[in-house]
């Protein structure tokens, strides 16, 4: 087998394992189970995974489970103990320790901040700006990404798939500007049919034809750019404010193109309250 063929085989194993973690987040995700998914000895798969991604299997599982749990805390009314058990924690104490270690805040406090923020967005009549919005003329650029079809709540799987491809081929140096394009508005069609791309802006040195990636261009031109600071779970309220309050009062007309979310900082190293997301609304 050629070197290229070997690389493709290892990349396929990596993506298969990452997809399995997202699809079976409530199941057995031990080293033995994931090594079996990778079709490689447990003695070697852990080293391969860490070398390709920069994190251990246990770290990846923990991060993905905590991300799903954090979103559930804000979006659901179930008790914290129930959510902790659903995502594999033996009790609220162990869940709280892991949550605070990863996100720098206790689960209850995270829920309170997120729910309070959502309530503010729903109840504010819009007399005062809730978010900074700037109209910018943005340049066109080239991008490469992964297509996601299905509920937007499952979009982290596509993020992980994109990250796996970039890590396996050592392409992070030629990628910048992580973003997501939502081609369908939530509620406009069945969740199973919703489409989005998770992608990065690419430089001229980024290779063409990487398997698993779709290449496309982002149009430039006038955009309203809303700055959202806080947990990703509260982004839905920011969209409601942008479209329901700012846009009708702005005198602007949206272009026939979907909105884009740009993720300014890294959620792995940034506290949820400090996460910065720019929502770009194309304008005519």
C-alpha positions as CSV (number, residue, x, y, z in Angstrom):
1,X,0.0,0.0,0.0
2,X,1.3,3.5,-0.9
3,X,2.1,6.1,1.8
4,X,-1.0,8.0,0.6
5,X,-3.1,4.9,1.0
6,X,-1.9,4.3,4.5
7,X,-2.6,7.9,5.5
8,X,-6.1,7.6,4.2
9,X,-6.7,4.4,6.1
10,X,-5.6,5.9,9.4
11,X,-7.6,9.0,8.7
12,X,-10.7,6.8,8.1
13,X,-10.1,5.1,11.4
14,X,-9.9,8.4,13.2
15,X,-13.1,9.8,11.7
16,X,-14.9,6.5,12.4
17,X,-14.0,6.7,16.0
18,X,-14.9,10.4,16.4
19,X,-18.3,9.7,14.7
20,X,-18.8,6.7,17.0
21,X,-18.2,8.9,20.1
22,X,-20.8,11.4,19.0
23,X,-23.4,8.8,18.0
24,X,-22.9,6.7,21.1
25,X,-22.3,9.4,23.8
26,X,-24.4,7.4,26.3
27,X,-22.7,4.1,25.6
28,X,-19.4,2.3,26.5
29,X,-16.6,4.6,25.2
30,X,-13.7,2.8,26.9
31,X,-10.3,2.4,25.2
32,X,-11.2,-1.2,24.4
33,X,-14.5,-0.3,22.8
34,X,-13.0,2.5,20.7
35,X,-10.0,0.5,19.7
36,X,-12.4,-2.1,18.4
37,X,-14.2,0.6,16.3
38,X,-10.8,1.6,15.0
39,X,-9.9,-2.0,14.2
40,X,-6.5,-1.7,15.9
41,X,-5.0,-3.1,19.1
42,X,-5.8,-1.1,22.2
43,X,-2.0,-0.9,22.9
44,X,-1.5,1.2,19.8
45,X,-4.7,3.0,19.0
46,X,-4.5,5.3,22.0
47,X,-1.0,6.5,20.9
48,X,-2.2,6.9,17.3
49,X,-5.2,8.9,18.3
50,X,-3.2,11.2,20.6
51,X,-0.5,11.8,18.0
52,X,-3.1,12.6,15.3
53,X,-5.4,14.9,17.4
54,X,-3.3,16.2,20.2
55,X,-5.6,14.9,22.9
56,X,-6.1,11.5,24.6
57,X,-9.2,9.4,23.9
58,X,-10.4,10.0,27.5
59,X,-10.0,13.8,27.0
60,X,-12.0,13.6,23.7
61,X,-14.8,11.6,25.3
62,X,-14.9,13.8,28.3
63,X,-15.0,17.0,26.3
64,X,-17.8,15.8,23.9
65,X,-19.9,14.6,26.8
66,X,-19.5,17.8,28.8
67,X,-20.4,19.9,25.7
68,X,-23.6,17.9,25.2
69,X,-24.3,18.1,29.0
70,X,-23.7,21.9,29.0
71,X,-26.2,22.4,26.2
72,X,-28.7,20.2,27.9
73,X,-28.5,22.3,31.1
74,X,-29.6,25.4,29.3
75,X,-32.1,23.9,26.9
76,X,-33.8,21.4,29.2
77,X,-35.5,21.6,32.6
78,X,-34.4,18.2,33.8
79,X,-32.6,18.0,37.2
80,X,-28.9,18.3,37.1
81,X,-28.6,14.8,38.6
82,X,-30.6,13.3,35.7
83,X,-28.4,15.1,33.1
84,X,-25.2,14.0,34.9
85,X,-26.4,10.4,34.9
86,X,-27.4,10.6,31.2
87,X,-23.9,11.6,30.2
88,X,-22.1,8.9,32.2
89,X,-21.4,10.5,35.6
90,X,-21.9,8.5,38.8
91,X,-23.4,11.4,40.7
92,X,-23.8,15.2,40.8
93,X,-20.5,15.6,42.8
94,X,-18.3,13.9,40.1
95,X,-20.2,15.8,37.4
96,X,-19.7,19.1,39.2
97,X,-15.9,18.4,39.6
98,X,-15.5,17.5,35.9
99,X,-17.7,20.4,34.7
100,X,-15.8,23.0,36.8
101,X,-12.4,21.6,35.8
102,X,-13.3,21.8,32.1
103,X,-15.4,25.0,32.0
104,X,-14.4,26.9,35.1
105,X,-17.9,27.1,36.5
106,X,-20.3,24.8,38.4
107,X,-23.2,23.2,36.4
108,X,-25.9,25.0,38.4
109,X,-24.3,28.4,37.9
110,X,-23.8,27.7,34.2
111,X,-27.5,26.8,33.9
112,X,-28.6,29.9,35.8
113,X,-26.5,32.2,33.6
114,X,-27.6,30.6,30.4
115,X,-31.3,30.5,31.3
116,X,-31.2,34.0,32.6
117,X,-29.6,35.2,29.4
118,X,-32.2,33.5,27.3
119,X,-35.0,35.0,29.4
120,X,-33.5,38.5,28.9
121,X,-33.4,38.1,25.2
122,X,-37.0,36.9,25.0
123,X,-38.4,39.6,27.3
124,X,-36.5,42.7,26.2
125,X,-38.7,44.9,24.0
126,X,-35.6,46.1,22.1
127,X,-35.5,49.7,23.3
128,X,-31.8,49.3,24.0
129,X,-29.3,47.4,21.9
130,X,-28.7,43.9,23.3
131,X,-25.7,43.2,21.1
132,X,-23.2,45.3,19.2
133,X,-24.0,45.2,15.5
134,X,-21.7,46.7,12.9
135,X,-22.2,46.8,9.1
136,X,-19.0,45.7,7.4
137,X,-17.8,45.3,3.8
138,X,-16.1,41.9,3.9
139,X,-13.8,40.4,1.2
140,X,-14.6,37.1,-0.6
141,X,-12.7,34.1,0.5
142,X,-12.2,30.4,-0.2
143,X,-13.3,27.7,2.3
144,X,-13.3,24.0,2.8
145,X,-15.6,22.1,5.1
146,X,-17.9,19.2,6.0
147,X,-21.6,19.0,5.2
148,X,-24.0,18.2,8.0
149,X,-27.5,16.9,7.4
150,X,-29.8,16.5,10.4
151,X,-30.7,18.2,13.7
152,X,-28.5,21.2,14.4
153,X,-28.1,19.9,17.9
154,X,-25.9,17.2,16.4
155,X,-23.6,19.7,14.6
156,X,-20.7,19.1,17.1
157,X,-20.2,15.8,15.2
158,X,-19.4,17.7,12.0
159,X,-17.0,20.0,13.9
160,X,-15.2,17.0,15.2
161,X,-15.1,15.4,11.8
162,X,-13.6,18.6,10.3
163,X,-11.0,18.8,13.1
164,X,-10.1,15.1,12.6
165,X,-9.4,15.6,8.9
166,X,-7.3,18.7,9.5
167,X,-5.4,17.0,12.3
168,X,-4.8,13.8,10.4
169,X,-3.3,15.7,7.5
170,X,-1.5,18.5,9.5
171,X,-3.5,21.2,7.8
172,X,-4.2,23.6,10.7
173,X,-1.4,25.9,9.6
174,X,-3.2,26.5,6.3
175,X,-6.7,26.9,7.8
176,X,-8.2,29.8,9.7
177,X,-11.5,31.3,10.6
178,X,-13.7,28.4,11.8
179,X,-17.3,29.0,11.0
180,X,-20.7,27.4,10.3
181,X,-23.2,28.2,7.6
182,X,-26.9,27.3,8.3
183,X,-28.6,26.7,5.0
184,X,-32.0,26.1,6.5
185,X,-33.8,28.1,9.3
186,X,-34.7,25.9,12.3
187,X,-38.4,24.9,11.9
188,X,-38.5,25.5,8.2
189,X,-38.3,21.8,7.5
190,X,-38.0,18.5,9.4
191,X,-35.0,18.4,11.7
192,X,-33.6,15.4,9.8
193,X,-33.4,17.4,6.6
194,X,-31.7,20.5,8.0
195,X,-28.4,21.3,6.2
196,X,-25.3,23.2,7.4
197,X,-21.6,23.4,6.6
198,X,-18.9,23.4,9.2
199,X,-15.8,24.9,7.5
200,X,-12.6,26.9,7.7
201,X,-11.2,29.7,5.5
202,X,-8.3,28.3,3.6
203,X,-5.1,29.8,2.3
204,X,-3.6,29.3,-1.2
205,X,-1.4,26.6,0.2
206,X,-4.3,24.5,1.4
207,X,-4.3,21.3,-0.8
208,X,-7.2,20.6,-3.2
209,X,-9.2,17.4,-3.3
210,X,-8.8,16.3,0.3
211,X,-11.3,13.4,0.7
212,X,-14.2,14.3,3.1
213,X,-14.0,18.0,2.4
214,X,-16.2,20.2,0.2
215,X,-14.7,23.3,-1.3
216,X,-16.7,26.5,-1.9
217,X,-16.4,30.3,-1.9
218,X,-17.8,32.8,0.6
219,X,-19.2,35.9,-1.2
220,X,-17.9,39.2,0.1
221,X,-19.9,42.4,0.3
222,X,-22.0,44.1,2.9
223,X,-22.8,42.2,6.1
224,X,-24.3,43.0,9.5
225,X,-22.0,41.5,12.1
226,X,-23.5,40.8,15.5
227,X,-21.1,40.1,18.3
228,X,-22.3,37.5,20.8
229,X,-20.4,36.8,24.0
230,X,-21.4,33.9,26.1
231,X,-22.3,30.1,25.9
232,X,-23.2,28.7,22.5
233,X,-26.4,27.5,24.0
234,X,-27.7,31.1,24.1
235,X,-27.0,31.8,20.4
236,X,-30.6,31.1,19.4
237,X,-31.7,34.2,21.4
238,X,-29.2,36.3,19.6
239,X,-30.6,35.2,16.2
240,X,-34.1,36.1,17.4
241,X,-33.0,39.6,18.5
242,X,-31.0,40.2,15.2
243,X,-33.9,39.2,13.0
244,X,-36.8,40.3,15.2
245,X,-35.5,43.6,16.6
246,X,-32.4,44.9,14.8
247,X,-33.2,44.1,11.2
248,X,-36.7,45.6,11.1
249,X,-35.4,48.8,12.6
250,X,-32.2,49.0,10.6
251,X,-33.6,49.9,7.2
252,X,-31.5,47.2,5.7
253,X,-32.6,44.3,3.4
254,X,-31.0,40.8,3.8
255,X,-29.4,39.2,0.8
256,X,-30.6,35.9,-0.5
257,X,-27.9,34.0,1.3
258,X,-27.7,32.2,4.7
259,X,-26.2,33.6,7.9
260,X,-22.8,32.6,9.0
261,X,-21.4,32.0,12.5
262,X,-17.7,32.7,13.0
263,X,-16.1,31.4,16.2
264,X,-13.6,33.9,17.3
265,X,-12.0,32.0,20.2
266,X,-11.3,28.3,21.2
267,X,-14.0,26.7,23.4
268,X,-11.4,24.2,24.7
269,X,-9.5,27.0,26.4
270,X,-12.1,29.8,26.8
271,X,-14.6,30.0,29.7
272,X,-18.2,29.7,28.3
273,X,-19.0,33.3,29.5
274,X,-16.2,34.6,27.4
275,X,-16.9,32.7,24.1
276,X,-17.2,35.1,21.2
277,X,-19.3,34.3,18.2
278,X,-19.9,36.7,15.3
279,X,-23.1,36.2,13.4
280,X,-22.7,37.6,9.9
281,X,-26.0,38.5,8.1
282,X,-25.5,39.1,4.3
283,X,-27.1,42.4,3.2
284,X,-28.1,43.7,-0.2
